[in-house]
Amino acid sequence: MAKIDSQFHGTPEEITDFIKDCVKLYKLYLVTIQLFPSFKAELYYEEENLDKLKVTNDIRLICVYRDKPDMSESSYLEFLKVNKDCLVVTLGKHKGDTLEESSLGSVTEDIDSLKLYRKIIKNFNSMTITGAWVINPYNGAKEFYKYHRYTHLAKKLFEDGTKMIPLGGWNFYILNEEVDN
């Protein structure tokens, strides 16, 4: 079983636009996942209804499939048990003056899926900038993460005062590809 992933900062809209382009290009299926207040999954495919997809703060996950997923499950865990082979996009929230970290990843045993998902992640990564400082606000400790990624829009938002935060925890990021000397 192979695991691939990429964590980064980017707005939910630009990430979704990228994924929608991939769905069209590779003729994939896209499922939006809402976890709270209750589980809800909606299926999109190619041109059929993909243009109707609008990102909201309720959508936290997007799953991309090569084959049409089974949409009969009523909980997220059951849905993933039945629909294992996917690329999962975790959308970080963009609220007010903060942008939460996002991720693209997959755990798959299918060789063809693995190749495709690697290609999608590699393509996305090629459009990002690398290098960020991670700061602990309580003790001031900082470390440079040379592989942390972010989009050009995230960089602009950061420069305009948006705070870049992780998926979990209290640290924050300074989007700067330069290492202090």
N, C-alpha and C positions, 0 to 999 in steps of 0.2 A: 504494500500500500504506500503510495507516494503522497506527500503533503507539500503544497506550495502556498506561499502567501506573500503579500506585500502590504505594509501599513504606510499611510501617508495622510497628508492634509489636502483636501480639495472640497469644493462645495458640493452638496448633494445634487444640484442641478447639472453641474458639469460632469460629474461621475455618471449620472443617469444618462446624459446625452451620449457619452462615450459607449456605455453598455448597449444602449439602443442601436447605435451604429454597428456594433459587433453582432447583435441579434440579426439585423438586416443582412449584413455581409456574409455571415456564416449560416444563415437560415436556422436560427436557434429559437428556443422558447424562453420566455422571461416570466418569472412569477414574483410579484411584489408580496411582501410579508408584513403584516401588521400584527404585533404581539399584544399590545395593550390598547384599550381595556379588554379586548378579546382577540383571539386568533382570527385572522382573515387573510386569505390568499387569493390573488387575482392573476389570471393567466393572460399573457400577451404573446403574439406571434407575428413576426415579420411586419408586413404592411397592414395586416388584418385590422388590428386595433392598437398598434404600438404608439401611434401619434396621439392617442387619447390619454396616454400615461402622463400623469402630473405628479411631481414629487410633493409630498406633504410630510410634516413632522411625525405623522403616525406611521409612515413607512420606514422601517428600520433596516430591513433586509431586502435584497433582490437576489433571487436564485436564477441562474442561467443553466439551461439544459440542452443537450443535443437531441434528445428524444422527448416526446410529449409527456409531461409528468401526470401522475394520477392526482386529481384534484379533489378526491372524495374524503380525505382526512379532515378531522375537526380540531386537531391540535398540532402545534409546531413540531413536537417530538415525533408524533406519528407520521406527519407529513414527511419529515426527513428520513424516517426509517423506510418508508415506501419509495421515496425519491432520493436515493443516495448520491448518485453521480451528478454533481453540479458544481458550478463556480458560484461561491457565495460572496456577495458584496454587502458589507456592513456600512451603512451610511451614517457618518458622524453628523450630529445636528449642528446647524448654523443658526444660533439664536442670539439676537442682539449683538453684543460685542465679543462673542466667543464662537470658535469653530472647532468642533470635536474631530478627533482623528477618525479616519475611515480605513477599511481594509478590503482587499480582494484575496480570496483564497479557496483552496479545494483540497479535499482528501479523497483520492480516487484509486481504484484498482484497474480502471479501464485505460489502456495505453493510448488509444485515440483521443479520449477525453483529456487525458493528461497533456498530450502534445498541443491540443487546441487551447486549453486553459493557460498553459505556459506561454503560448504565442500571444494570447490576449493580454496577460499580465505584462509580458515583455513590451508589447506595443504601448500599453498605458504608461509603464515606467519610462519609456523613451520620451514621453511628453512632459516629464516632471524634472524638477531640480532636486539635487541631493545635498545634504549637509545641514544639520540643525543642532543647536545647543538645547539640552534638556536641563531645566533649572528646578531645583527644589526650593520653593518659596519660604520654607521654614528655617532652613539652615544656610541657604545661599549656595549650596554645592551645585556645581554644574559639570556636565560632561558633553563632549562633542560626539554626536552620532553621525558619522560620515555617510551612512546609508539611509538616513531618514529622508523620505521623499515628500514633495509638495508641488502643487500645480502653480503656474504663474499667477492665477487668480488668487490663490491662497497667499502667495507672497505679497501681492498688492494689498489684500485685506489686512495682512499683518502690518505692512508699512503704514496703513491708514488707521491702525490702532486696535484691530481685532486680536484678541488673545487666543493663541493656539493651545488647545488642551488635549490630553490623551483620552482614549476610550474609558479608562478608569484611573483613579488616583488623583493626586493633587498637583503633580508637577506641571510645568508648562514649557512650551517650545519657543525658542527664538530662531526664526527662519533666516539663517545666514550660513551660506555654504563655505564661509571662510573660517579657518581655525585661528584663534588668537595666538600670537607669538609671545 
